[in-house]
Amino acid sequence: MILNKYDEKILEIILNSGEVDLDTIKKKFWEGLSEDEIYHVNLGDNVTKLYLAEYIRKSASYGGYTLTRKGKKYLTDAIEA
């Protein structure tokens, strides 16, 4: 599965925040995007895609999202590349 820069941004937000709820992801995700990008990105689709591909999961204790091993490995590989 090929991830785009918006998927990577979501993974980085979760990595930097640890366990994070969807509202916090939304706030941080929209920061720094141009007006054109805002109209062409569907955050819900990206989060769902990452969840179904098992890059993120719902935290049982918190109710927010955390990275899976697969998500952490993807970010580690992307940094090393």
C-alpha positions in Angstrom: 0.0 0.0 0.0 1.3 3.4 -1.0 0.8 6.2 1.5 0.5 9.8 0.5 1.9 12.9 2.3 -1.5 13.3 4.2 -1.3 9.8 5.5 2.2 10.4 6.6 1.1 13.6 8.3 -1.5 11.7 10.3 1.0 9.0 11.3 3.5 11.7 12.5 0.8 13.5 14.5 0.0 10.2 16.3 3.7 9.4 16.8 4.4 12.8 18.3 1.2 12.8 20.5 1.2 9.2 21.6 -2.4 8.3 22.2 -4.5 11.0 20.5 -8.2 11.6 19.9 -9.8 12.4 16.6 -10.5 16.0 17.5 -6.8 16.6 18.2 -5.8 14.9 14.9 -8.2 17.2 13.1 -6.8 20.3 14.7 -3.2 19.5 14.0 -3.9 18.0 10.5 -5.4 21.2 9.1 -2.6 23.4 10.4 -0.3 24.4 7.6 -2.4 23.2 4.7 -3.1 25.6 1.8 -6.7 26.5 1.0 -6.5 24.4 -2.1 -5.4 21.4 -0.1 -8.2 21.8 2.4 -10.8 21.4 -0.3 -9.2 18.3 -1.8 -8.3 16.2 1.2 -10.8 14.1 3.1 -9.4 13.5 6.6 -11.9 10.8 7.4 -11.0 8.7 4.4 -7.3 8.9 5.2 -7.9 7.9 8.9 -10.1 5.0 7.8 -7.6 3.9 5.2 -4.8 3.9 7.8 -7.0 2.0 10.3 -8.0 -0.7 7.8 -4.4 -1.1 6.6 -3.5 -1.6 10.3 -1.1 1.4 10.5 -3.2 2.8 13.4 -5.6 1.3 15.9 -8.1 2.5 18.5 -6.6 2.6 21.9 -8.7 0.3 24.2 -8.0 2.3 27.4 -8.1 5.9 25.9 -10.5 5.8 23.1 -8.1 7.7 20.8 -5.7 6.4 18.2 -2.2 4.9 18.5 0.3 3.6 16.0 0.7 -0.1 15.4 4.1 -1.7 14.9 3.4 -1.5 11.2 2.8 2.3 11.4 5.9 2.8 13.5 8.0 0.8 11.1 6.7 2.7 8.1 7.7 6.0 9.7 11.1 4.6 10.7 11.7 3.4 7.1 10.6 6.7 5.7 13.0 8.6 7.9 15.9 6.4 7.0 15.2 6.6 3.3 
